[in-house]
Amino acid sequence: MADTSWSFDVQHLYAQRPQAQGQPLIARFTADEAWQAVSAMNANIAPGSDGLGPGFYKAAWHSVEGDVMNLLAGFHSGSVDLESINRALIVLLPKTPGATNPADLRPISLQNCPVKICRETGRLR
């Protein structure tokens, strides 16, 4: 059996591709960035398991901004217990009456809004 090997330069393969700028990905979250994430969310999407959706965060931003920013700072520093905040409930909603097949159900993830805010900043994609 012949020995198969490939020789290539990974940098050369991706030389024409745009390079990601790493610094913005590791920078601290800003209040403006968090507000832009909240503003971009559909206010009527399903709330998380805490019962609070983006509509609440939009309406009460001046009251909750400090708490959200504390969470984002903790996420950035690695001091937040991700296991407790990154939980989501999955609910299966029937697409049609009498749905019995998995294809007849729509899965909805009920994730708490602060985690959605973190995701919407583009850092968790």
Secondary structure, 3 states (H helix, E strand, C coil): CCCCCCCCCHHHHCCCCCCCCHHHHHCCCCHHHHHHHHHHCCCCCCCCCCCCCHHHHHHCHHHHHHHHHHHHHHHHHCCCCHHHHCCEEEEEEECCCCCCCHHHEEEEEEECHHHHHHHHCCCCC
